[in-house]
Amino acid sequence: MIRTETSWVLFIAGLMFASALVIGVWKWQQSISSPDGTAHRYVNVAHSAGLMYSFATAAIIAPLVQFSGWPTAVNIGAASAIIGMFVVTITNYVRLGFQAGTDNQMRDSRSSLRGVREALIIGELGGTVVLLAGFASAQL
């Protein structure tokens, strides 16, 4: 039987995948209307990141949640941290694609983004370590 939290993770992975497909349409529209046949760098990045993060969520996060030995609340918290950071990252790439103001966010970043980058590291890596530990405790 599939755990409720696993169902939610898979549902969100599906939403992320559908969003990546929509971004792919945007990428295609930019490519066909561009003189050089390419979309803006961050439209490409948003599309690729959306696809990769949706697959990571479905193929890695969901099974770790499903087979974790942790209580539901811990699994939901860890998965939410990871997925939340994925969504923040994709959303930022979409924003940069709409603004079309840079081709390198790190080169042109503000120092105020340091905290955001640290939160991404803690959320993604921390949530993954928690789920891996829950998986290991129950399955190994």
PEMOLIN-V579485 format. One record per residue. N is the residue number from 1. BURIAL is I if it has 16 or more other ideal C-beta (glycine too) atoms within 10 Angstrom, else O. Layout:
N/BURIAL  N/BURIAL
//
This chain:
1/O  2/O  3/O  4/O  5/I  6/I  7/O  8/I  9/I  10/I  11/O  12/I  13/I  14/O  15/O  16/I  17/I  18/O  19/I  20/I  21/O  22/O  23/I  24/I  25/O  26/I  27/I  28/O  29/O  30/I  31/O  32/O  33/O  34/O  35/O  36/O  37/O  38/O  39/I  40/I  41/I  42/I  43/I  44/I  45/I  46/I  47/I  48/I  49/I  50/I  51/I  52/O  53/I  54/I  55/O  56/I  57/I  58/I  59/O  60/O  61/I  62/I  63/O  64/I  65/I  66/I  67/O  68/I  69/O  70/I  71/O  72/O  73/O  74/I  75/I  76/I  77/I  78/I  79/I  80/I  81/I  82/I  83/I  84/I  85/I  86/I  87/I  88/O  89/I  90/I  91/O  92/I  93/I  94/I  95/O  96/I  97/I  98/O  99/O  100/O  101/O  102/O  103/O  104/O  105/I  106/O  107/O  108/O  109/O  110/O  111/O  112/O  113/O  114/O  115/O  116/O  117/O  118/O  119/O  120/I  121/O  122/O  123/I  124/I  125/O  126/O  127/I  128/I  129/O  130/I  131/I  132/O  133/I  134/I  135/I  136/O  137/O  138/O  139/O  140/O
//
